[in-house]
């Protein structure tokens, strides 16, 4: 059974870079799309971006200038870097898996998020 | 961007009640609509994908319907473990927006 586990610092200083890793166990990272999703305390869900095992990515336009998602297939891991963080980036960060959905002129649209990590709380504070 | 709205934002219900939650998209999304359940301190769980397909392992009291812009999630007989927040999410566009959520609590 595929499981996802987020890891990384729980506290990041303002203006620094938030770095998280998601480890995929019980299955291969190949042939799926892997996303980062976040949820500020008491608020809703926001998709950050995805990466395909081949390395192709797609990011939320509102975060695109600050986000980098990368994959390491040899370790069955993918990672998130979010630069120049502020208090508004304080949230629970989840990693999740999707299959490929429809294809548009703008790129691949991923399907439903069928497997999620447990989430990791990241607080931005000095 | 496609905007998702949900109604109601919260509701109170009793065990055994039939519960219906509505999700509306700002433009047609065909059947590219998914529903999730989230309990406090836990990750969301996929219930319904493609508007009406039940995810494996999800009880049959959950059902989804709709297409285009209007969708519903129905719980036929509410159980104690169903008290949670429910989110819809569109997978029609590359920016897969979520609805704001509907909190279902005990009456």
Interface residues (C-beta under 8 A of the other chain):
Chain A: X44 X45 X46 X47 X58 X60 X61 X94 X101 X102 X104 X106 X107 X108 X109 X110 X111 X112 X113 X114 X116 X117 X118 X119
Chain B: X32 X34 X36 X42 X43 X44 X45 X46 X49 X50 X55 X87 X89 X91 X92 X93 X94 X95 X96 X97 X98 X99 X100 X101
